[in-house]
Amino acid sequence: VVVLAVDMPRVTAGTVARLREALAGGGSPYDGAVLVDAGGRRQPLCAAYRTGALRAAAPADPHGLSLRDLLSGLRLLEVPARGDEAADVDTW
């Protein structure tokens, strides 16, 4: 599953390809690959996640569950952003 925020217009097909390639192969120990901005902040809305890992992480009743809580138990590989691809348009 690839998740992309609508306020990150500099994310390209190449960005998505790098995230997907980071998870390529069945032997990867990671549950997902997440873009990391120049400040070291993970961008969970610009990531590729293994579907099974997301299903396993979700409680029976996910109502009110934050994305941060949903992802907290997942092993995520950090993929450094290139240039300003992690910039979002609602940041001044």
Buried (B, 14 or more C-beta within 10 A) or exposed (E): EEBBBEEBEBBEEEBBEBBEEBBEEEEBEBBBBBBBBEEEEBBBBBBBBBEEBBEEBEEEEEEEEEEEEBBEEBEBBBBEBBEEBBBBEEEE
